[in-house]
Amino acid sequence: MRGVERARPTTQTATVGALILASLIDSVVVGIIGTAVAIAFWVSGTESFTATGLAFAVGFLVYEVALTTWAGQTVGKRVVGMVVVDAEDGYPDLWHSTIRYVAKTLFPLTLLLPVTARLAISFYPFVVLASIAFDGYRRGWHDHAAGTTVLWTTTHRSATTRIAAVAARPRPEAKDPPEPPTPTHLLQTSAFGRYRKRRIPRR
Protein backbone atom coordinates (compact mmCIF):
# COMPACT_ATOMS: atom_id res chain seq x y z
CA MET A 1 0.00 0.00 0.00
CA ARG A 2 1.34 3.41 -0.95
CA GLY A 3 1.10 6.40 1.32
CA VAL A 4 1.64 4.40 4.53
CA GLU A 5 4.79 5.39 6.37
CA ARG A 6 6.97 2.44 7.32
CA ALA A 7 7.65 2.18 11.04
CA ARG A 8 11.23 2.93 12.08
CA PRO A 9 12.30 1.43 15.41
CA THR A 10 14.28 3.15 18.14
CA THR A 11 16.43 1.46 20.77
CA GLN A 12 13.86 1.79 23.57
CA THR A 13 11.67 -1.17 24.49
CA ALA A 14 7.94 -0.68 24.88
CA THR A 15 6.28 -0.67 28.28
CA VAL A 16 3.83 -3.22 29.62
CA GLY A 17 1.03 -0.66 29.74
CA ALA A 18 1.56 0.25 26.10
CA LEU A 19 1.49 -3.42 25.08
CA ILE A 20 -1.78 -3.93 26.95
CA LEU A 21 -3.30 -0.85 25.30
CA ALA A 22 -2.25 -2.02 21.84
CA SER A 23 -3.77 -5.45 22.51
CA LEU A 24 -7.06 -3.87 23.58
CA ILE A 25 -7.20 -1.80 20.41
CA ASP A 26 -6.47 -4.88 18.29
CA SER A 27 -9.22 -6.81 20.13
CA VAL A 28 -11.71 -4.08 19.27
CA VAL A 29 -10.66 -4.09 15.60
CA VAL A 30 -10.86 -7.88 15.29
CA GLY A 31 -14.10 -7.88 17.30
CA ILE A 32 -15.71 -5.59 14.75
CA ILE A 33 -14.52 -7.76 11.87
CA GLY A 34 -15.56 -10.98 13.63
CA THR A 35 -18.99 -9.56 14.42
CA ALA A 36 -19.48 -8.74 10.75
CA VAL A 37 -18.56 -12.33 9.84
CA ALA A 38 -20.90 -13.71 12.51
CA ILE A 39 -23.74 -11.59 11.14
CA ALA A 40 -22.97 -12.94 7.66
CA PHE A 41 -23.23 -16.49 9.04
CA TRP A 42 -26.50 -15.63 10.74
CA VAL A 43 -27.97 -14.12 7.58
CA SER A 44 -26.96 -17.14 5.53
CA GLY A 45 -28.60 -19.47 8.05
CA THR A 46 -25.41 -21.33 8.96
CA GLU A 47 -24.83 -19.68 12.33
CA SER A 48 -23.25 -21.78 15.04
CA PHE A 49 -21.08 -21.20 18.07
CA THR A 50 -18.24 -23.25 16.59
CA ALA A 51 -18.27 -21.41 13.26
CA THR A 52 -18.32 -18.02 14.97
CA GLY A 53 -15.49 -18.92 17.34
CA LEU A 54 -13.44 -20.29 14.46
CA ALA A 55 -14.04 -17.12 12.46
CA PHE A 56 -12.78 -14.99 15.36
CA ALA A 57 -9.71 -17.18 15.93
CA VAL A 58 -8.69 -17.41 12.28
CA GLY A 59 -9.43 -13.72 11.78
CA PHE A 60 -7.14 -12.74 14.64
CA LEU A 61 -4.43 -15.08 13.32
CA VAL A 62 -4.51 -13.64 9.81
CA TYR A 63 -4.81 -10.09 11.14
CA GLU A 64 -1.80 -10.18 13.46
CA VAL A 65 0.50 -12.46 11.47
CA ALA A 66 -0.09 -10.66 8.16
CA LEU A 67 0.33 -7.14 9.56
CA THR A 68 3.36 -8.08 11.68
CA THR A 69 5.06 -9.61 8.65
CA TRP A 70 4.17 -6.75 6.30
CA ALA A 71 4.59 -3.70 8.54
CA GLY A 72 5.96 -4.96 11.85
CA GLN A 73 2.91 -3.65 13.66
CA THR A 74 -0.82 -4.14 13.95
CA VAL A 75 -3.33 -1.31 14.08
CA GLY A 76 -3.03 -1.16 17.86
CA LYS A 77 0.76 -1.02 17.81
CA ARG A 78 0.70 1.66 15.12
CA VAL A 79 -1.69 3.82 17.14
CA VAL A 80 0.41 3.47 20.30
CA GLY A 81 3.72 3.83 18.42
CA MET A 82 5.40 0.42 18.63
CA VAL A 83 6.93 -2.02 16.16
CA VAL A 84 8.00 -5.68 16.31
CA VAL A 85 11.55 -6.29 15.07
CA ASP A 86 13.84 -9.28 14.77
CA ALA A 87 17.49 -9.57 15.76
CA GLU A 88 18.55 -7.43 12.78
CA ASP A 89 16.02 -4.65 13.49
CA GLY A 90 13.93 -5.74 10.53
CA TYR A 91 10.34 -6.93 10.40
CA PRO A 92 9.92 -10.62 11.25
CA ASP A 93 9.15 -12.92 8.34
CA LEU A 94 5.99 -14.98 8.00
CA TRP A 95 7.41 -17.99 9.82
CA HIS A 96 8.60 -16.07 12.88
CA SER A 97 5.43 -13.98 12.99
CA THR A 98 3.42 -17.21 13.06
CA ILE A 99 5.60 -18.69 15.83
CA ARG A 100 5.17 -15.50 17.84
CA TYR A 101 1.39 -15.61 17.53
CA VAL A 102 1.10 -19.32 18.33
CA ALA A 103 3.31 -18.98 21.40
CA LYS A 104 1.26 -16.01 22.59
CA THR A 105 -2.21 -17.49 22.09
CA LEU A 106 -1.65 -21.30 21.97
CA PHE A 107 -3.61 -21.32 18.70
CA PRO A 108 -4.80 -23.80 17.37
CA LEU A 109 -4.43 -25.80 20.57
CA THR A 110 -7.30 -23.84 22.12
CA LEU A 111 -9.62 -25.08 19.38
CA LEU A 112 -8.62 -28.74 19.61
CA LEU A 113 -8.96 -29.15 23.38
CA PRO A 114 -12.29 -29.90 25.07
CA VAL A 115 -14.17 -27.13 26.84
CA THR A 116 -12.90 -28.10 30.30
CA ALA A 117 -9.29 -27.99 29.12
CA ARG A 118 -9.86 -24.59 27.51
CA LEU A 119 -11.11 -23.25 30.81
CA ALA A 120 -8.05 -24.70 32.55
CA ILE A 121 -5.68 -22.74 30.30
CA SER A 122 -7.76 -19.56 30.23
CA PHE A 123 -5.22 -17.97 32.58
CA TYR A 124 -2.44 -18.35 29.99
CA PRO A 125 -2.64 -14.70 28.79
CA PHE A 126 -1.82 -13.59 32.34
CA VAL A 127 1.21 -15.90 32.33
CA VAL A 128 2.39 -14.30 29.09
CA LEU A 129 1.83 -10.86 30.59
CA ALA A 130 3.88 -11.83 33.65
CA SER A 131 6.70 -13.07 31.43
CA ILE A 132 6.76 -9.64 29.77
CA ALA A 133 6.65 -7.71 33.04
CA PHE A 134 9.53 -9.64 34.63
CA ASP A 135 11.79 -9.51 31.58
CA GLY A 136 14.36 -6.73 31.50
CA TYR A 137 13.74 -6.04 27.81
CA ARG A 138 9.96 -6.62 28.04
CA ARG A 139 10.20 -9.74 25.91
CA GLY A 140 7.60 -12.36 26.66
CA TRP A 141 7.79 -16.07 25.97
CA HIS A 142 6.44 -15.51 22.49
CA ASP A 143 9.18 -12.96 21.73
CA HIS A 144 11.89 -15.34 22.96
CA ALA A 145 10.42 -18.14 20.85
CA ALA A 146 10.32 -16.00 17.71
CA GLY A 147 13.50 -13.98 18.39
CA THR A 148 11.63 -10.67 18.35
CA THR A 149 11.45 -7.51 20.43
CA VAL A 150 8.84 -4.76 20.64
CA LEU A 151 10.39 -1.28 20.41
CA TRP A 152 9.10 2.25 20.34
CA THR A 153 9.01 3.87 16.91
CA THR A 154 10.49 7.22 15.99
CA THR A 155 6.98 8.66 15.74
CA HIS A 156 6.07 7.65 19.30
CA ARG A 157 5.15 10.40 21.71
CA SER A 158 4.04 9.88 25.27
CA ALA A 159 0.61 11.00 26.39
CA THR A 160 2.05 13.88 28.42
CA THR A 161 4.02 15.09 25.40
CA ARG A 162 0.90 15.04 23.24
CA ILE A 163 -1.13 16.94 25.83
CA ALA A 164 1.64 19.53 26.17
CA ALA A 165 1.80 19.94 22.38
CA VAL A 166 -1.94 20.53 22.18
CA ALA A 167 -1.83 23.02 25.05
CA ALA A 168 1.06 24.91 23.41
CA ARG A 169 -0.79 25.51 20.17
CA PRO A 170 -1.39 29.23 19.62
CA ARG A 171 -4.98 30.24 19.98
CA PRO A 172 -6.52 32.24 17.16
CA GLU A 173 -6.71 35.93 17.95
CA ALA A 174 -10.11 37.53 18.17
CA LYS A 175 -10.75 39.78 15.20
CA ASP A 176 -12.78 42.98 15.34
CA PRO A 177 -16.10 42.69 13.57
CA PRO A 178 -16.12 44.39 10.16
CA GLU A 179 -17.70 47.78 9.93
CA PRO A 180 -21.16 47.77 8.40
CA PRO A 181 -21.16 49.08 4.83
CA THR A 182 -22.70 52.45 4.10
CA PRO A 183 -26.12 52.09 2.48
CA THR A 184 -25.72 52.40 -1.25
CA HIS A 185 -28.73 54.70 -1.58
CA LEU A 186 -26.80 57.36 0.38
CA LEU A 187 -23.70 57.27 -1.84
CA GLN A 188 -23.06 58.73 -5.26
CA THR A 189 -19.75 58.51 -7.13
CA SER A 190 -18.32 61.86 -8.24
CA ALA A 191 -16.17 62.46 -11.29
CA PHE A 192 -13.04 62.41 -9.10
CA GLY A 193 -13.62 58.88 -7.74
CA ARG A 194 -14.66 60.12 -4.30
CA TYR A 195 -17.85 59.51 -2.42
CA ARG A 196 -20.22 62.15 -1.25
CA LYS A 197 -23.36 61.73 0.68
CA ARG A 198 -26.47 62.32 -1.24
CA ARG A 199 -29.90 61.05 -0.65
CA ILE A 200 -31.04 59.26 -3.78
CA PRO A 201 -34.75 58.77 -3.94
CA ARG A 202 -35.74 55.13 -4.14
CA ARG A 203 -37.84 53.97 -7.02
N, C-alpha and C positions, 0 to 999 in steps of 0.2 A: 504494500500500500504506500502510495506517495503522499507526502505531506505530513507524515508521522515522524517526529523526531526520535532518533534512536537513543536509548538510555545510555548514559556514560557513567560508569561507577566511580566512586571515590575510594578512599582507603578506610572509611569508617563503617563499622558494622551497624546494622539496624538494631533498634531496641525491641524488647519483648512487646511493649505496648503498641508499637507501630505494626509489628507482625500480626497482633491480634486484630487491630483495626483493619488492616488489609484483608485478612481472612473474613471478617464480617462483611466488608464491602463485596468480596467475591461471592459470599453465600447469598447475598441479596440479588446479585446479577444472575447467578445460576438459578436461584429460586424463581425469578421472573421467567427465565427461559423454560425451566422445568414445568412451571405452572401452565405455560402456553402449550407445551407438549401434552400435559395431562388433559387439558381442555380439548385438544385435538383427538385424543383417545376417547374421551367421553362423547364427543360429537359423533365420532365414527361408530360408537356402540361397542368398542372393544376395551372399555375401561376395566382395569383391575389393579389391585394393590401392587402386585408383582411387577406389572408392566410400568406403572408409574415410578416405583422405586428404582427399577432398572434404568428408566429414562433419566432420572436425576443422577444416578451414579455414573452412567456412561457420559452424560452431558458434562458433569464436573471433570471427569477424566480428560475428555477431549479439550475442554475449555482451558484447563491449567497446563496440560502437557503441550498443547499446540502453541499457546501464547508464550510459555516459558522458553520453548525451543526457538520461536520466531523472534521474540522481542526481549526475552529475559525477564519479563514481568507480566503479570495479569493486570486486569483493570484496577483491582484494589491496590496492588503494589505501585502502579503508575500514579494513582491519585495521591498516595502517601509519599511517594518519592523513593522507591527502593527497586533494586534489580538483583536477580539471581545470576551469579557468575561462577565459572569453573576455576580450576587452578591457574589458568592462563588469563584470567580476567575477561574471558569471552563468554558468550551465552552457551549454556549446556546444550548438547545435541539431543536428538529425540530419545536415544537410549537412556541417557543419564536423567533426562527430564521424567521419563517413565519410571525409572527406579526411584527417583525422589518422591514421586506421587504415591507409588505403591507403598513405600516405607512409611509415608506419612499417614496414609488412610487405611492400609491393609486391604486395599481393593485388589483383586476381586474376592478375597477370602471372606469378607463380610457378607457377600451374596451366597456363598456356598455353604456356610455354616447354618445350623438350625437356629431358630429364634432364641432359644435359651442361651446358646453360645454367643450369639450377637449381643445379647444383654450383658453377658459376662465380660466382654471386651469393649463395652461402651465407654469405659473410662480411659481407653487408649489415647484419645486426643490430649487428655490432661498429662499423661506420661510423656508424650511428645513435647508438650509445652514446658514441662519440668526439665526435660533434657536441653531445651533451648535456654531456659533461665539459668541453669547451673553451668553452662558452657561459657568459657571466657570470651569466645568469639561469636556467641549466640548462634552456634550451629547445632541443630537438633540431630537426632538419629538419622533422619532422612537426608540431611545435608552431608553427614559423614558417609552414608552409604553411597551417595551420588557424587561425592567430591565437590560439593558446591558451598557457596557462602552467599548470604544476603547482605548487600551493602547499600548505603545511601547513594543516591545519584547526585550529579552536579546541580540538578534543578531542585533538590530538596531544600525546603525552608521549614523551620520549626513553626509551631503555631504562634508562639510569642513574636517571632520575626514577622509573620504575616500580619498579625494584629497591629504591630508597630508600623508596618508599611502602610496599612490602610489609614491609621490615625495620622500619619505624617503627610498624607496627600493634601495639597493646598485646596482650600475651599473656594468655590467661585465667589468673586466679589459681587456685592449687590449693586446693580446698575440703577441710576436714576430713571424714572419713567420718562418717556419721550414727551416733549411738549405737544399739546394738542394743536393741530394745524389751524391756521386762520381760515374761517369760512370763505369759500371761493366767491360768494356773492358780494363780499365786501372788498375784493381786490380787483384792480384793473391794471394791466401792464402798460407803462408809458413807453414813449419812443426811445427812452434812454435805458431800458431794461430794468428800471426800478419799479417798486410797487408803491402805490398810493391808495389810501383808503377812499373808497367811493361806494356809496350805496347804489347798487344796481337793482333796479326793480325786477322782481321775479315775474316770469310769464305764467 
